[in-house]
């Protein structure tokens, strides 16, 4: 928390400040979404200014891209995809999806 008692950006979105992801972390994240295929809500509020309006399509696209790269080292270019999926998982877990 900052001096005004508000949460810092790192506390609100901790996944955004991770400098890199291991193959194991990416595989675990992909598996988490694979196990919940067909159960994702249509929309999801990610933060105060962002809402995913077609969450199943978004998650499907991101996971397909990451799976297509699974036999290669993950380039920094794709860390944003992993971060977005991590945020989606965090918000879904906050809503009770396990």
N, CA, C and O atoms as a GROMACS GRO file, in nm:
protein
  392
    1UNK      N    1   0.084  -0.118   0.000
    1UNK     CA    2   0.000   0.000   0.000
    1UNK      C    3   0.088   0.124   0.000
    1UNK      O    4   0.197   0.127   0.058
    2UNK      N    5   0.037   0.226  -0.067
    2UNK     CA    6   0.113   0.350  -0.067
    2UNK      C    7   0.074   0.434   0.055
    2UNK      O    8  -0.006   0.390   0.138
    3UNK      N    9   0.129   0.552   0.065
    3UNK     CA   10   0.107   0.636   0.184
    3UNK      C   11  -0.038   0.679   0.199
    3UNK      O   12  -0.081   0.712   0.310
    4UNK      N   13  -0.114   0.680   0.091
    4UNK     CA   14  -0.255   0.719   0.098
    4UNK      C   15  -0.346   0.601   0.132
    4UNK      O   16  -0.467   0.617   0.138
    5UNK      N   17  -0.287   0.484   0.155
    5UNK     CA   18  -0.364   0.366   0.189
    5UNK      C   19  -0.421   0.293   0.068
    5UNK      O   20  -0.503   0.202   0.084
    6UNK      N   21  -0.380   0.331  -0.052
    6UNK     CA   22  -0.428   0.267  -0.173
    6UNK      C   23  -0.332   0.155  -0.212
    6UNK      O   24  -0.212   0.160  -0.181
    7UNK      N   25  -0.384   0.056  -0.280
    7UNK     CA   26  -0.300  -0.053  -0.328
    7UNK      C   27  -0.214  -0.004  -0.444
    7UNK      O   28  -0.260   0.072  -0.530
    8UNK      N   29  -0.090  -0.050  -0.447
    8UNK     CA   30  -0.002  -0.015  -0.558
    8UNK      C   31  -0.038  -0.099  -0.680
    8UNK      O   32  -0.110  -0.198  -0.668
    9UNK      N   33   0.010  -0.058  -0.797
    9UNK     CA   34  -0.017  -0.133  -0.920
    9UNK      C   35   0.032  -0.276  -0.909
    9UNK      O   36  -0.033  -0.368  -0.960
   10UNK      N   37   0.146  -0.297  -0.845
   10UNK     CA   38   0.201  -0.432  -0.830
   10UNK      C   39   0.112  -0.519  -0.742
   10UNK      O   40   0.103  -0.640  -0.764
   11UNK      N   41   0.045  -0.460  -0.645
   11UNK     CA   42  -0.045  -0.537  -0.559
   11UNK      C   43  -0.174  -0.571  -0.632
   11UNK      O   44  -0.230  -0.679  -0.613
   12UNK      N   45  -0.222  -0.480  -0.716
   12UNK     CA   46  -0.346  -0.501  -0.788
   12UNK      C   47  -0.326  -0.598  -0.904
   12UNK      O   48  -0.413  -0.681  -0.931
   13UNK      N   49  -0.214  -0.589  -0.973
   13UNK     CA   50  -0.185  -0.672  -1.089
   13UNK      C   51  -0.046  -0.733  -1.076
   13UNK      O   52   0.043  -0.696  -1.153
   14UNK      N   53  -0.024  -0.824  -0.983
   14UNK     CA   54   0.110  -0.876  -0.958
   14UNK      C   55   0.173  -0.946  -1.077
   14UNK      O   56   0.295  -0.945  -1.091
   15UNK      N   57   0.092  -1.007  -1.162
   15UNK     CA   58   0.144  -1.079  -1.279
   15UNK      C   59   0.214  -0.987  -1.378
   15UNK      O   60   0.300  -1.033  -1.454
   16UNK      N   61   0.180  -0.859  -1.379
   16UNK     CA   62   0.238  -0.766  -1.476
   16UNK      C   63   0.384  -0.735  -1.448
   16UNK      O   64   0.455  -0.685  -1.535
   17UNK      N   65   0.428  -0.763  -1.329
   17UNK     CA   66   0.563  -0.724  -1.290
   17UNK      C   67   0.659  -0.842  -1.283
   17UNK      O   68   0.768  -0.832  -1.227
   18UNK      N   69   0.619  -0.953  -1.340
   18UNK     CA   70   0.706  -1.070  -1.346
   18UNK      C   71   0.791  -1.056  -1.473
   18UNK      O   72   0.736  -1.046  -1.582
   19UNK      N   73   0.922  -1.056  -1.460
   19UNK     CA   74   1.007  -1.028  -1.576
   19UNK      C   75   1.013  -1.140  -1.679
   19UNK      O   76   1.041  -1.114  -1.796
   20UNK      N   77   0.986  -1.264  -1.638
   20UNK     CA   78   0.987  -1.373  -1.734
   20UNK      C   79   0.908  -1.490  -1.679
   20UNK      O   80   0.880  -1.497  -1.559
   21UNK      N   81   0.873  -1.582  -1.767
   21UNK     CA   82   0.796  -1.700  -1.729
   21UNK      C   83   0.871  -1.824  -1.774
   21UNK      O   84   0.928  -1.827  -1.883
   22UNK      N   85   0.871  -1.926  -1.690
   22UNK     CA   86   0.935  -2.052  -1.727
   22UNK      C   87   0.838  -2.134  -1.812
   22UNK      O   88   0.717  -2.109  -1.813
   23UNK      N   89   0.892  -2.232  -1.881
   23UNK     CA   90   0.808  -2.323  -1.960
   23UNK      C   91   0.708  -2.395  -1.870
   23UNK      O   92   0.593  -2.416  -1.908
   24UNK      N   93   0.752  -2.431  -1.752
   24UNK     CA   94   0.663  -2.500  -1.657
   24UNK      C   95   0.546  -2.411  -1.616
   24UNK      O   96   0.433  -2.458  -1.606
   25UNK      N   97   0.574  -2.284  -1.591
   25UNK     CA   98   0.466  -2.190  -1.554
   25UNK      C   99   0.366  -2.174  -1.667
   25UNK      O  100   0.245  -2.171  -1.644
   26UNK      N  101   0.416  -2.162  -1.789
   26UNK     CA  102   0.328  -2.148  -1.904
   26UNK      C  103   0.246  -2.275  -1.923
   26UNK      O  104   0.125  -2.268  -1.947
   27UNK      N  105   0.309  -2.391  -1.913
   27UNK     CA  106   0.238  -2.518  -1.928
   27UNK      C  107   0.129  -2.533  -1.822
   27UNK      O  108   0.018  -2.578  -1.852
   28UNK      N  109   0.160  -2.495  -1.699
   28UNK     CA  110   0.062  -2.505  -1.590
   28UNK      C  111  -0.056  -2.411  -1.616
   28UNK      O  112  -0.171  -2.449  -1.591
   29UNK      N  113  -0.030  -2.292  -1.664
   29UNK     CA  114  -0.136  -2.196  -1.695
   29UNK      C  115  -0.224  -2.248  -1.809
   29UNK      O  116  -0.346  -2.239  -1.802
   30UNK      N  117  -0.163  -2.302  -1.912
   30UNK     CA  118  -0.240  -2.357  -2.024
   30UNK      C  119  -0.325  -2.475  -1.978
   30UNK      O  120  -0.440  -2.488  -2.020
   31UNK      N  121  -0.270  -2.558  -1.892
   31UNK     CA  122  -0.345  -2.673  -1.840
   31UNK      C  123  -0.465  -2.625  -1.758
   31UNK      O  124  -0.574  -2.682  -1.766
   32UNK      N  125  -0.445  -2.519  -1.678
   32UNK     CA  126  -0.554  -2.464  -1.596
   32UNK      C  127  -0.671  -2.424  -1.685
   32UNK      O  128  -0.786  -2.456  -1.653
   33UNK      N  129  -0.643  -2.356  -1.794
   33UNK     CA  130  -0.751  -2.313  -1.884
   33UNK      C  131  -0.810  -2.431  -1.961
   33UNK      O  132  -0.931  -2.434  -1.985
   34UNK      N  133  -0.728  -2.526  -1.998
   34UNK     CA  134  -0.778  -2.644  -2.069
   34UNK      C  135  -0.879  -2.719  -1.983
   34UNK      O  136  -0.980  -2.768  -2.035
   35UNK      N  137  -0.854  -2.728  -1.854
   35UNK     CA  138  -0.944  -2.798  -1.762
   35UNK      C  139  -1.076  -2.723  -1.741
   35UNK      O  140  -1.172  -2.781  -1.690
   36UNK      N  141  -1.081  -2.598  -1.778
   36UNK     CA  142  -1.201  -2.518  -1.758
   36UNK      C  143  -1.267  -2.479  -1.891
   36UNK      O  144  -1.355  -2.393  -1.895
   37UNK      N  145  -1.223  -2.543  -1.997
   37UNK     CA  146  -1.279  -2.516  -2.129
   37UNK      C  147  -1.431  -2.535  -2.127
   37UNK      O  148  -1.480  -2.636  -2.076
   38UNK      N  149  -1.502  -2.440  -2.180
   38UNK     CA  150  -1.648  -2.447  -2.182
   38UNK      C  151  -1.714  -2.390  -2.058
   38UNK      O  152  -1.837  -2.380  -2.054
   39UNK      N  153  -1.637  -2.353  -1.957
   39UNK     CA  154  -1.696  -2.299  -1.833
   39UNK      C  155  -1.665  -2.152  -1.812
   39UNK      O  156  -1.703  -2.096  -1.709
   40UNK      N  157  -1.596  -2.089  -1.906
   40UNK     CA  158  -1.558  -1.948  -1.889
   40UNK      C  159  -1.679  -1.858  -1.910
   40UNK      O  160  -1.762  -1.885  -1.997
   41UNK      N  161  -1.690  -1.752  -1.832
   41UNK     CA  162  -1.799  -1.657  -1.855
   41UNK      C  163  -1.778  -1.583  -1.987
   41UNK      O  164  -1.667  -1.578  -2.039
   42UNK      N  165  -1.884  -1.527  -2.039
   42UNK     CA  166  -1.875  -1.453  -2.165
   42UNK      C  167  -1.794  -1.324  -2.147
   42UNK      O  168  -1.716  -1.288  -2.235
   43UNK      N  169  -1.813  -1.257  -2.035
   43UNK     CA  170  -1.740  -1.132  -2.009
   43UNK      C  171  -1.670  -1.141  -1.874
   43UNK      O  172  -1.710  -1.218  -1.786
   44UNK      N  173  -1.565  -1.061  -1.859
   44UNK     CA  174  -1.491  -1.057  -1.734
   44UNK      C  175  -1.424  -0.921  -1.720
   44UNK      O  176  -1.353  -0.876  -1.809
   45UNK      N  177  -1.448  -0.857  -1.607
   45UNK     CA  178  -1.382  -0.730  -1.578
   45UNK      C  179  -1.243  -0.760  -1.525
   45UNK      O  180  -1.228  -0.825  -1.422
   46UNK      N  181  -1.140  -0.712  -1.596
   46UNK     CA  182  -1.002  -0.740  -1.560
   46UNK      C  183  -0.946  -0.640  -1.461
   46UNK      O  184  -0.871  -0.676  -1.371
   47UNK      N  185  -0.983  -0.515  -1.478
   47UNK     CA  186  -0.943  -0.409  -1.385
   47UNK      C  187  -1.039  -0.293  -1.404
   47UNK      O  188  -1.138  -0.306  -1.475
   48UNK      N  189  -1.011  -0.180  -1.343
   48UNK     CA  190  -1.106  -0.069  -1.346
   48UNK      C  191  -1.129  -0.012  -1.485
   48UNK      O  192  -1.229   0.057  -1.508
   49UNK      N  193  -1.040  -0.040  -1.579
   49UNK     CA  194  -1.057   0.017  -1.713
   49UNK      C  195  -1.063  -0.086  -1.825
   49UNK      O  196  -1.070  -0.048  -1.942
   50UNK      N  197  -1.060  -0.215  -1.792
   50UNK     CA  198  -1.054  -0.317  -1.896
   50UNK      C  199  -1.154  -0.429  -1.869
   50UNK      O  200  -1.162  -0.482  -1.758
   51UNK      N  201  -1.230  -0.463  -1.973
   51UNK     CA  202  -1.323  -0.574  -1.964
   51UNK      C  203  -1.309  -0.659  -2.089
   51UNK      O  204  -1.307  -0.607  -2.201
   52UNK      N  205  -1.300  -0.789  -2.071
   52UNK     CA  206  -1.298  -0.883  -2.184
   52UNK      C  207  -1.444  -0.914  -2.217
   52UNK      O  208  -1.517  -0.966  -2.133
   53UNK      N  209  -1.485  -0.882  -2.339
   53UNK     CA  210  -1.626  -0.900  -2.375
   53UNK      C  211  -1.655  -1.032  -2.444
   53UNK      O  212  -1.772  -1.070  -2.454
   54UNK      N  213  -1.555  -1.102  -2.490
   54UNK     CA  214  -1.571  -1.237  -2.545
   54UNK      C  215  -1.458  -1.323  -2.490
   54UNK      O  216  -1.367  -1.363  -2.561
   55UNK      N  217  -1.467  -1.349  -2.360
   55UNK     CA  218  -1.359  -1.417  -2.290
   55UNK      C  219  -1.324  -1.554  -2.348
   55UNK      O  220  -1.206  -1.583  -2.366
   56UNK      N  221  -1.421  -1.640  -2.379
   56UNK     CA  222  -1.383  -1.771  -2.434
   56UNK      C  223  -1.301  -1.758  -2.563
   56UNK      O  224  -1.204  -1.832  -2.582
   57UNK      N  225  -1.339  -1.668  -2.648
   57UNK     CA  226  -1.264  -1.648  -2.773
   57UNK      C  227  -1.124  -1.594  -2.745
   57UNK      O  228  -1.026  -1.640  -2.805
   58UNK      N  229  -1.114  -1.497  -2.655
   58UNK     CA  230  -0.984  -1.438  -2.620
   58UNK      C  231  -0.892  -1.542  -2.561
   58UNK      O  232  -0.776  -1.555  -2.603
   59UNK      N  233  -0.940  -1.617  -2.464
   59UNK     CA  234  -0.859  -1.721  -2.400
   59UNK      C  235  -0.821  -1.828  -2.503
   59UNK      O  236  -0.707  -1.874  -2.504
   60UNK      N  237  -0.915  -1.867  -2.588
   60UNK     CA  238  -0.885  -1.967  -2.690
   60UNK      C  239  -0.774  -1.921  -2.783
   60UNK      O  240  -0.684  -1.998  -2.816
   61UNK      N  241  -0.781  -1.798  -2.826
   61UNK     CA  242  -0.679  -1.745  -2.917
   61UNK      C  243  -0.542  -1.741  -2.848
   61UNK      O  244  -0.443  -1.785  -2.905
   62UNK      N  245  -0.538  -1.688  -2.726
   62UNK     CA  246  -0.411  -1.677  -2.655
   62UNK      C  247  -0.350  -1.814  -2.627
   62UNK      O  248  -0.230  -1.833  -2.643
   63UNK      N  249  -0.433  -1.909  -2.587
   63UNK     CA  250  -0.379  -2.041  -2.556
   63UNK      C  251  -0.331  -2.112  -2.683
   63UNK      O  252  -0.231  -2.183  -2.679
   64UNK      N  253  -0.401  -2.095  -2.795
   64UNK     CA  254  -0.355  -2.156  -2.920
   64UNK      C  255  -0.220  -2.101  -2.962
   64UNK      O  256  -0.133  -2.177  -3.006
   65UNK      N  257  -0.201  -1.972  -2.950
   65UNK     CA  258  -0.073  -1.912  -2.985
   65UNK      C  259   0.038  -1.969  -2.896
   65UNK      O  260   0.143  -2.010  -2.946
   66UNK      N  261   0.015  -1.972  -2.766
   66UNK     CA  262   0.118  -2.021  -2.674
   66UNK      C  263   0.145  -2.170  -2.694
   66UNK      O  264   0.260  -2.213  -2.683
   67UNK      N  265   0.042  -2.248  -2.723
   67UNK     CA  266   0.063  -2.391  -2.749
   67UNK      C  267   0.145  -2.412  -2.875
   67UNK      O  268   0.225  -2.506  -2.883
   68UNK      N  269   0.125  -2.327  -2.975
   68UNK     CA  270   0.200  -2.342  -3.100
   68UNK      C  271   0.348  -2.315  -3.080
   68UNK      O  272   0.430  -2.355  -3.163
   69UNK      N  273   0.382  -2.248  -2.972
   69UNK     CA  274   0.522  -2.215  -2.942
   69UNK      C  275   0.581  -2.308  -2.838
   69UNK      O  276   0.695  -2.286  -2.794
   70UNK      N  277   0.509  -2.410  -2.796
   70UNK     CA  278   0.550  -2.490  -2.681
   70UNK      C  279   0.681  -2.565  -2.701
   70UNK      O  280   0.746  -2.600  -2.602
   71UNK      N  281   0.721  -2.590  -2.825
   71UNK     CA  282   0.846  -2.663  -2.845
   71UNK      C  283   0.966  -2.570  -2.863
   71UNK      O  284   1.076  -2.616  -2.891
   72UNK      N  285   0.943  -2.441  -2.845
   72UNK     CA  286   1.051  -2.342  -2.859
   72UNK      C  287   1.064  -2.263  -2.728
   72UNK      O  288   0.968  -2.257  -2.651
   73UNK      N  289   1.178  -2.205  -2.702
   73UNK     CA  290   1.188  -2.114  -2.587
   73UNK      C  291   1.092  -1.997  -2.608
   73UNK      O  292   1.083  -1.943  -2.718
   74UNK      N  293   1.024  -1.957  -2.504
   74UNK     CA  294   0.926  -1.849  -2.514
   74UNK      C  295   0.998  -1.715  -2.527
   74UNK      O  296   1.073  -1.676  -2.438
   75UNK      N  297   0.975  -1.647  -2.636
   75UNK     CA  298   1.036  -1.516  -2.659
   75UNK      C  299   0.966  -1.411  -2.574
   75UNK      O  300   0.847  -1.422  -2.543
   76UNK      N  301   1.040  -1.310  -2.537
   76UNK     CA  302   0.986  -1.202  -2.456
   76UNK      C  303   0.863  -1.139  -2.523
   76UNK      O  304   0.778  -1.083  -2.455
   77UNK      N  305   0.855  -1.148  -2.653
   77UNK     CA  306   0.740  -1.095  -2.727
   77UNK      C  307   0.609  -1.152  -2.675
   77UNK      O  308   0.506  -1.084  -2.679
   78UNK      N  309   0.611  -1.274  -2.628
   78UNK     CA  310   0.488  -1.342  -2.587
   78UNK      C  311   0.462  -1.336  -2.437
   78UNK      O  312   0.362  -1.392  -2.391
   79UNK      N  313   0.546  -1.271  -2.360
   79UNK     CA  314   0.523  -1.259  -2.216
   79UNK      C  315   0.393  -1.185  -2.187
   79UNK      O  316   0.327  -1.213  -2.087
   80UNK      N  317   0.358  -1.091  -2.272
   80UNK     CA  318   0.232  -1.019  -2.254
   80UNK      C  319   0.112  -1.112  -2.262
   80UNK      O  320   0.015  -1.093  -2.190
   81UNK      N  321   0.119  -1.211  -2.350
   81UNK     CA  322   0.010  -1.308  -2.362
   81UNK      C  323  -0.003  -1.388  -2.233
   81UNK      O  324  -0.113  -1.411  -2.183
   82UNK      N  325   0.111  -1.431  -2.180
   82UNK     CA  326   0.112  -1.508  -2.055
   82UNK      C  327   0.059  -1.421  -1.941
   82UNK      O  328  -0.020  -1.467  -1.858
   83UNK      N  329   0.102  -1.296  -1.937
   83UNK     CA  330   0.056  -1.205  -1.832
   83UNK      C  331  -0.094  -1.184  -1.838
   83UNK      O  332  -0.161  -1.181  -1.734
   84UNK      N  333  -0.148  -1.170  -1.958
   84UNK     CA  334  -0.292  -1.152  -1.972
   84UNK      C  335  -0.367  -1.277  -1.925
   84UNK      O  336  -0.468  -1.266  -1.855
   85UNK      N  337  -0.320  -1.394  -1.963
   85UNK     CA  338  -0.384  -1.516  -1.917
   85UNK      C  339  -0.374  -1.530  -1.765
   85UNK      O  340  -0.468  -1.575  -1.700
   86UNK      N  341  -0.261  -1.491  -1.709
   86UNK     CA  342  -0.245  -1.496  -1.563
   86UNK      C  343  -0.344  -1.403  -1.495
   86UNK      O  344  -0.399  -1.436  -1.390
   87UNK      N  345  -0.366  -1.286  -1.553
   87UNK     CA  346  -0.464  -1.192  -1.496
   87UNK      C  347  -0.604  -1.249  -1.506
   87UNK      O  348  -0.681  -1.240  -1.410
   88UNK      N  349  -0.638  -1.306  -1.618
   88UNK     CA  350  -0.771  -1.367  -1.635
   88UNK      C  351  -0.790  -1.477  -1.530
   88UNK      O  352  -0.894  -1.482  -1.464
   89UNK      N  353  -0.690  -1.563  -1.514
   89UNK     CA  354  -0.702  -1.669  -1.413
   89UNK      C  355  -0.719  -1.611  -1.273
   89UNK      O  356  -0.803  -1.657  -1.196
   90UNK      N  357  -0.640  -1.509  -1.240
   90UNK     CA  358  -0.651  -1.445  -1.110
   90UNK      C  359  -0.792  -1.391  -1.086
   90UNK      O  360  -0.850  -1.414  -0.980
   91UNK      N  361  -0.847  -1.321  -1.184
   91UNK     CA  362  -0.983  -1.264  -1.169
   91UNK      C  363  -1.088  -1.375  -1.158
   91UNK      O  364  -1.183  -1.363  -1.081
   92UNK      N  365  -1.071  -1.482  -1.235
   92UNK     CA  366  -1.165  -1.593  -1.225
   92UNK      C  367  -1.155  -1.661  -1.089
   92UNK      O  368  -1.257  -1.699  -1.031
   93UNK      N  369  -1.035  -1.677  -1.039
   93UNK     CA  370  -1.018  -1.737  -0.906
   93UNK      C  371  -1.078  -1.647  -0.798
   93UNK      O  372  -1.137  -1.696  -0.702
   94UNK      N  373  -1.064  -1.518  -0.814
   94UNK     CA  374  -1.126  -1.424  -0.718
   94UNK      C  375  -1.278  -1.438  -0.717
   94UNK      O  376  -1.342  -1.410  -0.616
   95UNK      N  377  -1.333  -1.480  -0.830
   95UNK     CA  378  -1.479  -1.499  -0.840
   95UNK      C  379  -1.520  -1.640  -0.800
   95UNK      O  380  -1.639  -1.674  -0.806
   96UNK      N  381  -1.424  -1.723  -0.760
   96UNK     CA  382  -1.456  -1.855  -0.708
   96UNK      C  383  -1.430  -1.972  -0.802
   96UNK      O  384  -1.458  -2.086  -0.767
   97UNK      N  385  -1.376  -1.945  -0.921
   97UNK     CA  386  -1.345  -2.057  -1.012
   97UNK      C  387  -1.214  -2.121  -0.970
   97UNK      O  388  -1.111  -2.053  -0.962
   98UNK      N  389  -1.217  -2.247  -0.942
   98UNK     CA  390  -1.096  -2.322  -0.905
   98UNK      C  391  -1.069  -2.433  -0.998
   98UNK      O  392  -0.971  -2.506  -0.982
   0.00000   0.00000   0.00000
